[in-house]
Amino acid sequence: MTNEEFPICPLCERPIPPSAPSSLHHLVPKLKGGKGGPTVRLHHICHKEIHASLTEAELARSFSSLDALKSHPHLVKFIQWVSKRPPEFSSRVPGKRKK
């Protein structure tokens, strides 16, 4: 299977091969009314970085689309950094998750 056959992470735009940890992200957090709403498949590291950078309220209020997420200053830097890593790359996200 080539990289072109794998789904693409809509945040970092790297392929998501079966060997790469991935997870579904609710664009509107479930706790803020997004249960059953749209989801996107992301690299797990990208998903963890979103939740480490933004609170559930911020996600629901101002960052409930991929374009909005990609415009957040911290995530812009993260995307630039992670896009240089191989698709299977995984790492712990430093710091605590925002409440």
N, CA, C and O atoms as CSV, one atom per row, in Angstrom:
chain,resi,resn,atom,element,x,y,z
A,1,MET,N,N,0.846,-1.181,0.000
A,1,MET,CA,C,0.000,0.000,0.000
A,1,MET,C,C,0.895,1.250,0.000
A,1,MET,O,O,1.845,1.335,0.779
A,2,THR,N,N,0.598,2.187,-0.849
A,2,THR,CA,C,1.395,3.408,-0.904
A,2,THR,C,C,0.764,4.475,-0.024
A,2,THR,O,O,-0.394,4.359,0.379
A,3,ASN,N,N,1.546,5.526,0.274
A,3,ASN,CA,C,1.047,6.633,1.090
A,3,ASN,C,C,-0.211,7.258,0.505
A,3,ASN,O,O,-1.043,7.780,1.247
A,4,GLU,N,N,-0.362,7.212,-0.844
A,4,GLU,CA,C,-1.522,7.820,-1.481
A,4,GLU,C,C,-2.814,7.072,-1.169
A,4,GLU,O,O,-3.901,7.621,-1.350
A,5,GLU,N,N,-2.712,5.824,-0.703
A,5,GLU,CA,C,-3.895,5.024,-0.416
A,5,GLU,C,C,-4.368,5.174,1.029
A,5,GLU,O,O,-5.450,4.699,1.373
A,6,PHE,N,N,-3.586,5.817,1.866
A,6,PHE,CA,C,-3.951,5.996,3.266
A,6,PHE,C,C,-4.807,7.239,3.433
A,6,PHE,O,O,-4.695,8.181,2.649
A,7,PRO,N,N,-5.668,7.249,4.457
A,7,PRO,CA,C,-6.388,8.497,4.745
A,7,PRO,C,C,-5.384,9.585,5.135
A,7,PRO,O,O,-4.285,9.284,5.600
A,8,ILE,N,N,-5.760,10.822,4.946
A,8,ILE,CA,C,-4.901,11.964,5.257
A,8,ILE,C,C,-5.423,12.653,6.509
A,8,ILE,O,O,-6.621,12.905,6.634
A,9,CYS,N,N,-4.525,12.953,7.427
A,9,CYS,CA,C,-4.891,13.702,8.626
A,9,CYS,C,C,-5.232,15.127,8.184
A,9,CYS,O,O,-4.379,15.807,7.614
A,10,PRO,N,N,-6.453,15.594,8.434
A,10,PRO,CA,C,-6.823,16.924,7.965
A,10,PRO,C,C,-6.146,18.059,8.736
A,10,PRO,O,O,-6.221,19.212,8.312
A,11,LEU,N,N,-5.488,17.761,9.854
A,11,LEU,CA,C,-4.796,18.818,10.589
A,11,LEU,C,C,-3.373,19.000,10.038
A,11,LEU,O,O,-3.012,20.100,9.621
A,12,CYS,N,N,-2.575,17.943,10.034
A,12,CYS,CA,C,-1.174,18.050,9.605
A,12,CYS,C,C,-0.966,17.683,8.137
A,12,CYS,O,O,0.097,17.937,7.571
A,13,GLU,N,N,-1.991,17.082,7.524
A,13,GLU,CA,C,-1.978,16.691,6.111
A,13,GLU,C,C,-0.941,15.619,5.774
A,13,GLU,O,O,-0.489,15.509,4.634
A,14,ARG,N,N,-0.571,14.824,6.797
A,14,ARG,CA,C,0.283,13.652,6.567
A,14,ARG,C,C,-0.620,12.430,6.436
A,14,ARG,O,O,-1.717,12.416,6.994
A,15,PRO,N,N,-0.175,11.401,5.707
A,15,PRO,CA,C,-0.978,10.178,5.622
A,15,PRO,C,C,-1.075,9.487,6.984
A,15,PRO,O,O,-0.196,9.632,7.834
A,16,ILE,N,N,-2.154,8.739,7.170
A,16,ILE,CA,C,-2.354,7.966,8.404
A,16,ILE,C,C,-2.319,6.478,8.041
A,16,ILE,O,O,-3.364,5.893,7.758
A,17,PRO,N,N,-1.128,5.853,8.044
A,17,PRO,CA,C,-1.051,4.419,7.752
A,17,PRO,C,C,-1.622,3.609,8.921
A,17,PRO,O,O,-1.750,4.130,10.029
A,18,PRO,N,N,-1.961,2.345,8.682
A,18,PRO,CA,C,-2.527,1.519,9.759
A,18,PRO,C,C,-1.626,1.424,10.989
A,18,PRO,O,O,-2.120,1.220,12.098
A,19,SER,N,N,-0.318,1.568,10.810
A,19,SER,CA,C,0.612,1.467,11.939
A,19,SER,C,C,0.666,2.744,12.785
A,19,SER,O,O,1.253,2.738,13.867
A,20,ALA,N,N,0.072,3.819,12.316
A,20,ALA,CA,C,0.112,5.098,13.048
A,20,ALA,C,C,-1.084,5.194,13.987
A,20,ALA,O,O,-2.214,4.949,13.564
A,21,PRO,N,N,-0.860,5.544,15.250
A,21,PRO,CA,C,-1.990,5.735,16.155
A,21,PRO,C,C,-2.876,6.872,15.638
A,21,PRO,O,O,-2.385,7.939,15.269
A,22,SER,N,N,-4.191,6.624,15.619
A,22,SER,CA,C,-5.127,7.653,15.172
A,22,SER,C,C,-6.374,7.608,16.045
A,22,SER,O,O,-6.613,6.634,16.760
A,23,SER,N,N,-7.160,8.668,15.978
A,23,SER,CA,C,-8.402,8.725,16.758
A,23,SER,C,C,-9.366,9.692,16.092
A,23,SER,O,O,-8.982,10.509,15.255
A,24,LEU,N,N,-10.639,9.576,16.489
A,24,LEU,CA,C,-11.672,10.467,15.969
A,24,LEU,C,C,-11.778,11.696,16.853
A,24,LEU,O,O,-11.767,11.596,18.080
A,25,HIS,N,N,-11.880,12.855,16.217
A,25,HIS,CA,C,-12.061,14.124,16.935
A,25,HIS,C,C,-13.444,14.659,16.608
A,25,HIS,O,O,-13.788,14.829,15.438
A,26,HIS,N,N,-14.240,14.925,17.640
A,26,HIS,CA,C,-15.531,15.585,17.461
A,26,HIS,C,C,-15.261,17.076,17.265
A,26,HIS,O,O,-14.657,17.715,18.127
A,27,LEU,N,N,-15.700,17.626,16.150
A,27,LEU,CA,C,-15.441,19.047,15.888
A,27,LEU,C,C,-16.093,19.926,16.947
A,27,LEU,O,O,-15.530,20.950,17.335
A,28,VAL,N,N,-17.278,19.534,17.417
A,28,VAL,CA,C,-17.891,20.165,18.588
A,28,VAL,C,C,-17.798,19.123,19.692
A,28,VAL,O,O,-18.319,18.020,19.524
A,29,PRO,N,N,-17.152,19.431,20.823
A,29,PRO,CA,C,-16.988,18.436,21.885
A,29,PRO,C,C,-18.327,17.817,22.310
A,29,PRO,O,O,-19.353,18.495,22.372
A,30,LYS,N,N,-18.286,16.524,22.597
A,30,LYS,CA,C,-19.504,15.814,23.016
A,30,LYS,C,C,-20.152,16.490,24.216
A,30,LYS,O,O,-21.377,16.598,24.283
A,31,LEU,N,N,-19.340,16.943,25.162
A,31,LEU,CA,C,-19.883,17.583,26.365
A,31,LEU,C,C,-20.518,18.938,26.083
A,31,LEU,O,O,-21.224,19.481,26.932
A,32,LYS,N,N,-20.272,19.484,24.900
A,32,LYS,CA,C,-20.803,20.807,24.533
A,32,LYS,C,C,-21.819,20.700,23.398
A,32,LYS,O,O,-22.018,21.653,22.646
A,33,GLY,N,N,-22.463,19.535,23.276
A,33,GLY,CA,C,-23.528,19.362,22.285
A,33,GLY,C,C,-23.111,18.698,20.992
A,33,GLY,O,O,-23.895,18.655,20.044
A,34,GLY,N,N,-21.894,18.177,20.927
A,34,GLY,CA,C,-21.425,17.594,19.683
A,34,GLY,C,C,-21.619,16.098,19.539
A,34,GLY,O,O,-21.167,15.515,18.553
A,35,LYS,N,N,-22.286,15.452,20.504
A,35,LYS,CA,C,-22.512,14.010,20.403
A,35,LYS,C,C,-23.346,13.734,19.157
A,35,LYS,O,O,-24.424,14.303,18.982
A,36,GLY,N,N,-22.847,12.869,18.308
A,36,GLY,CA,C,-23.532,12.567,17.063
A,36,GLY,C,C,-23.216,13.559,15.954
A,36,GLY,O,O,-23.708,13.416,14.835
A,37,GLY,N,N,-22.397,14.568,16.256
A,37,GLY,CA,C,-22.016,15.570,15.264
A,37,GLY,C,C,-20.850,15.105,14.414
A,37,GLY,O,O,-20.412,13.961,14.530
A,38,PRO,N,N,-20.345,15.984,13.557
A,38,PRO,CA,C,-19.257,15.594,12.656
A,38,PRO,C,C,-17.959,15.284,13.393
A,38,PRO,O,O,-17.609,15.928,14.381
A,39,THR,N,N,-17.259,14.278,12.878
A,39,THR,CA,C,-15.960,13.884,13.415
A,39,THR,C,C,-14.949,13.815,12.275
A,39,THR,O,O,-15.315,13.701,11.105
A,40,VAL,N,N,-13.688,13.884,12.635
A,40,VAL,CA,C,-12.597,13.712,11.669
A,40,VAL,C,C,-11.564,12.770,12.264
A,40,VAL,O,O,-11.331,12.783,13.473
A,41,ARG,N,N,-10.939,11.945,11.413
A,41,ARG,CA,C,-9.868,11.056,11.860
A,41,ARG,C,C,-8.564,11.828,11.813
A,41,ARG,O,O,-8.210,12.407,10.786
A,42,LEU,N,N,-7.846,11.835,12.937
A,42,LEU,CA,C,-6.579,12.546,13.073
A,42,LEU,C,C,-5.508,11.596,13.583
A,42,LEU,O,O,-5.815,10.577,14.202
A,43,HIS,N,N,-4.240,11.936,13.318
A,43,HIS,CA,C,-3.170,11.260,14.049
A,43,HIS,C,C,-3.455,11.480,15.529
A,43,HIS,O,O,-3.950,12.536,15.924
A,44,HIS,N,N,-3.147,10.499,16.327
A,44,HIS,CA,C,-3.413,10.634,17.760
A,44,HIS,C,C,-2.626,11.805,18.359
A,44,HIS,O,O,-3.136,12.511,19.229
A,45,ILE,N,N,-1.397,12.014,17.901
A,45,ILE,CA,C,-0.594,13.123,18.418
A,45,ILE,C,C,-1.253,14.464,18.087
A,45,ILE,O,O,-1.216,15.388,18.900
A,46,CYS,N,N,-1.852,14.575,16.905
A,46,CYS,CA,C,-2.538,15.815,16.519
A,46,CYS,C,C,-3.777,16.026,17.394
A,46,CYS,O,O,-4.053,17.141,17.837
A,47,HIS,N,N,-4.515,14.944,17.634
A,47,HIS,CA,C,-5.708,15.017,18.477
A,47,HIS,C,C,-5.331,15.422,19.903
A,47,HIS,O,O,-5.987,16.272,20.503
A,48,LYS,N,N,-4.277,14.813,20.440
A,48,LYS,CA,C,-3.838,15.147,21.796
A,48,LYS,C,C,-3.413,16.608,21.886
A,48,LYS,O,O,-3.682,17.272,22.886
A,49,GLU,N,N,-2.753,17.110,20.847
A,49,GLU,CA,C,-2.281,18.499,20.864
A,49,GLU,C,C,-3.456,19.476,20.859
A,49,GLU,O,O,-3.396,20.514,21.518
A,50,ILE,N,N,-4.502,19.161,20.137
A,50,ILE,CA,C,-5.697,20.016,20.130
A,50,ILE,C,C,-6.235,20.144,21.548
A,50,ILE,O,O,-6.496,21.250,22.022
A,51,HIS,N,N,-6.402,18.998,22.231
A,51,HIS,CA,C,-6.991,19.022,23.574
A,51,HIS,C,C,-6.022,19.536,24.638
A,51,HIS,O,O,-6.452,19.969,25.707
A,52,ALA,N,N,-4.733,19.493,24.360
A,52,ALA,CA,C,-3.762,20.078,25.292
A,52,ALA,C,C,-3.704,21.598,25.130
A,52,ALA,O,O,-3.288,22.306,26.046
A,53,SER,N,N,-4.120,22.095,23.971
A,53,SER,CA,C,-4.018,23.529,23.667
A,53,SER,C,C,-5.296,24.311,23.935
A,53,SER,O,O,-5.240,25.508,24.218
A,54,LEU,N,N,-6.441,23.652,23.848
A,54,LEU,CA,C,-7.729,24.345,23.920
A,54,LEU,C,C,-8.673,23.662,24.907
A,54,LEU,O,O,-8.659,22.439,25.047
A,55,THR,N,N,-9.484,24.454,25.580
A,55,THR,CA,C,-10.495,23.893,26.479
A,55,THR,C,C,-11.679,23.418,25.648
A,55,THR,O,O,-11.814,23.775,24.478
A,56,GLU,N,N,-12.529,22.613,26.262
A,56,GLU,CA,C,-13.752,22.161,25.592
A,56,GLU,C,C,-14.608,23.363,25.182
A,56,GLU,O,O,-15.175,23.386,24.090
A,57,ALA,N,N,-14.697,24.364,26.072
A,57,ALA,CA,C,-15.493,25.564,25.770
A,57,ALA,C,C,-14.910,26.321,24.582
A,57,ALA,O,O,-15.654,26.779,23.714
A,58,GLU,N,N,-13.575,26.458,24.534
A,58,GLU,CA,C,-12.939,27.145,23.400
A,58,GLU,C,C,-13.173,26.388,22.100
A,58,GLU,O,O,-13.434,26.990,21.059
A,59,LEU,N,N,-13.077,25.059,22.168
A,59,LEU,CA,C,-13.331,24.249,20.982
A,59,LEU,C,C,-14.756,24.451,20.483
A,59,LEU,O,O,-14.975,24.630,19.285
A,60,ALA,N,N,-15.720,24.424,21.389
A,60,ALA,CA,C,-17.122,24.572,20.998
A,60,ALA,C,C,-17.418,25.981,20.485
A,60,ALA,O,O,-18.135,26.149,19.499
A,61,ARG,N,N,-16.871,26.975,21.146
A,61,ARG,CA,C,-17.187,28.368,20.834
A,61,ARG,C,C,-16.480,28.877,19.588
A,61,ARG,O,O,-17.108,29.502,18.733
A,62,SER,N,N,-15.174,28.618,19.472
A,62,SER,CA,C,-14.394,29.286,18.423
A,62,SER,C,C,-13.584,28.365,17.515
A,62,SER,O,O,-13.071,28.819,16.492
A,63,PHE,N,N,-13.456,27.092,17.858
A,63,PHE,CA,C,-12.567,26.217,17.091
A,63,PHE,C,C,-13.260,24.912,16.689
A,63,PHE,O,O,-12.700,23.827,16.847
A,64,SER,N,N,-14.480,25.032,16.170
A,64,SER,CA,C,-15.255,23.846,15.812
A,64,SER,C,C,-15.154,23.505,14.323
A,64,SER,O,O,-15.989,22.769,13.797
A,65,SER,N,N,-14.140,24.037,13.649
A,65,SER,CA,C,-13.896,23.668,12.250
A,65,SER,C,C,-12.397,23.443,12.070
A,65,SER,O,O,-11.584,23.917,12.864
A,66,LEU,N,N,-12.050,22.719,11.025
A,66,LEU,CA,C,-10.627,22.476,10.759
A,66,LEU,C,C,-9.902,23.776,10.423
A,66,LEU,O,O,-8.760,23.973,10.839
A,67,ASP,N,N,-10.555,24.663,9.677
A,67,ASP,CA,C,-9.910,25.939,9.345
A,67,ASP,C,C,-9.607,26.744,10.603
A,67,ASP,O,O,-8.539,27.345,10.723
A,68,ALA,N,N,-10.551,26.753,11.537
A,68,ALA,CA,C,-10.328,27.488,12.786
A,68,ALA,C,C,-9.192,26.857,13.585
A,68,ALA,O,O,-8.341,27.568,14.118
A,69,LEU,N,N,-9.172,25.530,13.673
A,69,LEU,CA,C,-8.093,24.853,14.397
A,69,LEU,C,C,-6.741,25.170,13.772
A,69,LEU,O,O,-5.771,25.436,14.482
A,70,LYS,N,N,-6.677,25.143,12.445
A,70,LYS,CA,C,-5.416,25.401,11.746
A,70,LYS,C,C,-4.958,26.847,11.891
A,70,LYS,O,O,-3.802,27.157,11.604
A,71,SER,N,N,-5.845,27.737,12.330
A,71,SER,CA,C,-5.469,29.146,12.487
A,71,SER,C,C,-5.025,29.488,13.912
A,71,SER,O,O,-4.499,30.576,14.145
A,72,HIS,N,N,-5.229,28.569,14.870
A,72,HIS,CA,C,-4.827,28.837,16.253
A,72,HIS,C,C,-3.296,28.947,16.308
A,72,HIS,O,O,-2.604,28.052,15.823
A,73,PRO,N,N,-2.756,30.029,16.888
A,73,PRO,CA,C,-1.298,30.248,16.860
A,73,PRO,C,C,-0.468,29.072,17.373
A,73,PRO,O,O,0.556,28.737,16.777
A,74,HIS,N,N,-0.889,28.445,18.462
A,74,HIS,CA,C,-0.113,27.316,18.985
A,74,HIS,C,C,-0.166,26.134,18.026
A,74,HIS,O,O,0.846,25.471,17.797
A,75,LEU,N,N,-1.342,25.871,17.467
A,75,LEU,CA,C,-1.474,24.738,16.556
A,75,LEU,C,C,-0.749,24.989,15.237
A,75,LEU,O,O,-0.274,24.041,14.612
A,76,VAL,N,N,-0.655,26.235,14.803
A,76,VAL,CA,C,0.126,26.557,13.602
A,76,VAL,C,C,1.568,26.092,13.802
A,76,VAL,O,O,2.143,25.444,12.927
A,77,LYS,N,N,2.147,26.423,14.950
A,77,LYS,CA,C,3.532,26.014,15.247
A,77,LYS,C,C,3.655,24.498,15.340
A,77,LYS,O,O,4.608,23.909,14.829
A,78,PHE,N,N,2.675,23.869,16.001
A,78,PHE,CA,C,2.685,22.416,16.121
A,78,PHE,C,C,2.621,21.761,14.743
A,78,PHE,O,O,3.376,20.829,14.467
A,79,ILE,N,N,1.732,22.236,13.883
A,79,ILE,CA,C,1.575,21.656,12.543
A,79,ILE,C,C,2.874,21.797,11.749
A,79,ILE,O,O,3.289,20.860,11.066
A,80,GLN,N,N,3.506,22.946,11.834
A,80,GLN,CA,C,4.790,23.137,11.143
A,80,GLN,C,C,5.821,22.137,11.642
A,80,GLN,O,O,6.592,21.590,10.853
A,81,TRP,N,N,5.838,21.896,12.945
A,81,TRP,CA,C,6.798,20.970,13.543
A,81,TRP,C,C,6.486,19.524,13.167
A,81,TRP,O,O,7.364,18.799,12.699
A,82,VAL,N,N,5.234,19.104,13.372
A,82,VAL,CA,C,4.892,17.688,13.181
A,82,VAL,C,C,4.867,17.299,11.705
A,82,VAL,O,O,5.068,16.130,11.376
A,83,SER,N,N,4.629,18.243,10.828
A,83,SER,CA,C,4.569,17.912,9.398
A,83,SER,C,C,5.919,17.439,8.863
A,83,SER,O,O,5.980,16.835,7.792
A,84,LYS,N,N,6.995,17.706,9.593
A,84,LYS,CA,C,8.332,17.262,9.197
A,84,LYS,C,C,8.648,15.856,9.723
A,84,LYS,O,O,9.706,15.304,9.419
A,85,ARG,N,N,7.748,15.287,10.499
A,85,ARG,CA,C,7.952,13.963,11.093
A,85,ARG,C,C,7.324,12.883,10.202
A,85,ARG,O,O,6.416,13.174,9.423
A,86,PRO,N,N,7.806,11.640,10.315
A,86,PRO,CA,C,7.197,10.553,9.534
A,86,PRO,C,C,5.753,10.321,9.983
A,86,PRO,O,O,5.405,10.649,11.118
A,87,PRO,N,N,4.910,9.764,9.116
A,87,PRO,CA,C,3.493,9.563,9.448
A,87,PRO,C,C,3.254,8.739,10.715
A,87,PRO,O,O,2.252,8.943,11.401
A,88,GLU,N,N,4.162,7.812,11.033
A,88,GLU,CA,C,3.986,6.951,12.214
A,88,GLU,C,C,4.471,7.611,13.492
A,88,GLU,O,O,4.314,7.042,14.573
A,89,PHE,N,N,5.056,8.799,13.396
A,89,PHE,CA,C,5.643,9.463,14.561
A,89,PHE,C,C,4.602,9.672,15.660
A,89,PHE,O,O,3.471,10.085,15.403
A,90,SER,N,N,5.012,9.380,16.872
A,90,SER,CA,C,4.162,9.613,18.035
A,90,SER,C,C,5.052,10.072,19.176
A,90,SER,O,O,6.213,9.677,19.276
A,91,SER,N,N,4.496,10.900,20.022
A,91,SER,CA,C,5.255,11.432,21.144
A,91,SER,C,C,4.258,11.855,22.203
A,91,SER,O,O,3.088,12.105,21.913
A,92,ARG,N,N,4.730,11.931,23.421
A,92,ARG,CA,C,3.877,12.453,24.488
A,92,ARG,C,C,3.702,13.948,24.297
A,92,ARG,O,O,4.635,14.638,23.885
A,93,VAL,N,N,2.519,14.448,24.594
A,93,VAL,CA,C,2.267,15.872,24.530
A,93,VAL,C,C,2.618,16.446,25.889
A,93,VAL,O,O,2.053,16.026,26.899
A,94,PRO,N,N,3.557,17.417,25.935
A,94,PRO,CA,C,3.949,17.977,27.236
A,94,PRO,C,C,2.822,18.812,27.841
A,94,PRO,O,O,1.974,19.347,27.127
A,95,GLY,N,N,2.830,18.912,29.155
A,95,GLY,CA,C,1.850,19.755,29.841
A,95,GLY,C,C,0.554,19.003,30.106
A,95,GLY,O,O,0.363,17.865,29.677
A,96,LYS,N,N,-0.319,19.676,30.823
A,96,LYS,CA,C,-1.592,19.071,31.198
A,96,LYS,C,C,-2.669,19.432,30.197
A,96,LYS,O,O,-2.605,20.463,29.527
A,97,ARG,N,N,-3.650,18.568,30.112
A,97,ARG,CA,C,-4.801,18.803,29.260
A,97,ARG,C,C,-5.624,19.945,29.840
A,97,ARG,O,O,-5.806,20.029,31.054
A,98,LYS,N,N,-6.121,20.821,28.975
A,98,LYS,CA,C,-6.957,21.935,29.428
A,98,LYS,C,C,-8.322,21.404,29.848
A,98,LYS,O,O,-8.854,20.488,29.221
A,99,LYS,N,N,-8.885,21.971,30.897
A,99,LYS,CA,C,-10.204,21.550,31.381
A,99,LYS,C,C,-11.311,22.250,30.627
A,99,LYS,O,O,-12.488,22.016,30.902
